[in-house]
């Protein structure tokens, strides 16, 4: 038997219609992973709502959502303070999306802080630093009268001779 193009299309449509998507199958199952998937979906949805409310570039992660209590983690105290100011609008947005909250806890976790961008500062070698220190000691010695400090400066300069 040969497969014609029309019979192939019919076969392809029937296979496509009978195909069960894995995530849909898990959502409809009663296995233990069903609850985990449901929790993850809830966290992702709440995370997206928070990202829409918060200022651009803010890092905030949902830690727990249980019985109306939402726990979020932020990278620093300033972000936690900003989040506290936004609690009424956060509660309103979440309530509109069918996630009513009665309590919002904010935890500061330094590991979530954004890395500070390195500035393009010129690198100074150790030799350059030692030379400038040596020159500074020499200038101090030249301007300071003889005495105990001058002796100490001479000893330092003799040990760090360039």
C-alpha positions in Angstrom: 0.0 0.0 0.0 1.3 3.4 -1.0 0.7 6.5 1.0 -0.6 9.3 -1.0 -0.3 13.0 -0.1 -4.0 13.2 0.9 -3.8 10.1 3.1 -0.6 11.4 4.6 -2.3 14.7 5.6 -5.2 12.8 7.1 -2.8 10.6 9.1 -0.8 13.6 10.2 -3.9 15.4 11.4 -5.1 12.3 13.4 -1.8 11.9 15.0 -1.7 15.6 15.9 -5.2 15.5 17.4 -4.4 12.4 19.5 -1.1 13.8 20.8 -1.2 14.6 24.5 1.1 17.5 25.5 3.2 16.4 28.5 2.5 19.6 30.6 -1.2 19.3 30.0 -1.1 15.7 31.0 0.7 16.5 34.2 -1.7 19.3 35.0 -4.6 17.0 34.7 -3.0 14.1 36.6 -3.2 13.4 40.3 0.4 12.5 40.7 2.7 14.2 43.3 4.3 16.2 40.6 1.0 17.8 39.9 1.1 19.9 43.1 4.7 20.9 42.3 3.8 22.0 38.8 0.8 23.9 40.1 3.0 25.7 42.7 5.6 26.6 40.1 2.9 28.0 37.8 1.6 30.1 40.6 5.0 31.4 41.5 5.8 32.3 37.9 2.5 34.1 37.5 3.0 36.1 40.7 6.6 36.8 39.7 5.4 38.2 36.4 2.8 40.4 38.1 5.5 41.7 40.5 7.9 42.5 37.6 5.1 44.5 36.0 4.6 46.6 39.1 8.2 47.1 40.2 10.6 49.5 38.7 12.7 48.3 35.7 15.7 46.2 36.7 14.4 45.3 40.2 15.2 41.8 41.4 12.4 40.2 43.4 11.8 36.4 43.8 8.7 34.7 45.1 9.8 32.4 48.0 6.4 31.2 49.2 2.7 31.7 48.7 0.5 29.9 51.1 -2.9 30.7 52.6 -2.8 34.3 51.5 0.7 34.9 52.8 3.2 35.9 50.2 6.9 35.8 51.0 9.3 37.5 48.6 13.1 37.9 48.6 14.9 41.0 47.4 18.6 41.8 47.1 19.0 44.8 49.4 17.3 46.9 52.0 16.5 49.7 49.6 14.6 47.4 47.4 12.7 46.0 50.4 11.8 49.6 51.4 10.5 50.3 47.9 8.5 47.1 48.0 6.9 48.0 51.3 5.8 51.3 49.8 4.1 49.4 46.9 2.3 46.8 49.1 -1.2 48.3 48.5 -0.8 48.3 44.7 0.8 44.8 44.8 -2.1 43.5 46.8 -4.6 45.1 44.4 -2.9 43.7 41.3 -2.7 40.2 42.8 -6.3 40.3 43.9 -7.4 41.3 40.4 -5.5 38.2 39.1 -7.2 35.9 41.7 -4.3 35.8 44.1 -5.6 37.5 47.2 -2.9 38.2 49.8 -3.5 39.0 53.5 0.1 39.3 54.4 3.3 40.2 52.6 6.7 39.3 54.1 9.9 40.7 52.5 13.2 39.0 53.1 16.5 40.6 52.2 19.0 38.2 50.6 22.3 39.6 49.6 22.9 36.8 47.1 20.1 38.4 45.0 21.8 41.7 44.8 22.9 42.9 41.3 26.6 42.8 40.7 28.2 46.2 40.7 29.6 47.0 37.2 33.3 47.4 37.1 34.4 50.9 36.1 37.1 51.3 33.5 39.7 52.4 36.0 43.3 52.3 35.0 45.3 49.5 36.6 48.4 50.6 38.5 51.2 48.1 39.0 52.7 47.3 42.3 56.0 48.7 41.1 54.4 52.0 40.3 52.8 52.2 43.8 56.1 51.4 45.5 57.9 54.1 43.5 55.3 56.7 44.4 55.6 55.7 48.1 59.3 55.8 47.9 59.2 59.3 46.4 56.8 60.5 49.1 59.1 59.2 51.9 62.1 60.8 50.2 60.2 64.2 50.0 59.2 63.9 53.6 62.8 63.1 54.6 64.1 66.1 52.6 61.7 68.5 54.3 62.0 67.1 57.9 64.8 68.1 60.2 67.2 65.6 61.7 65.8 63.6 64.5 64.2 60.2 65.4 61.6 60.5 62.6 64.3 61.3 60.0 66.3 58.2 61.1 63.2 56.0 60.8 62.5 57.4 57.3 66.2 56.7 56.3 65.8 53.1 57.5 62.6 52.6 55.5 64.1 54.1 52.4 67.2 51.9 52.7 65.0 48.8 52.9 62.9 49.8 50.0 65.7 51.1 47.7 64.7 51.0 44.1 
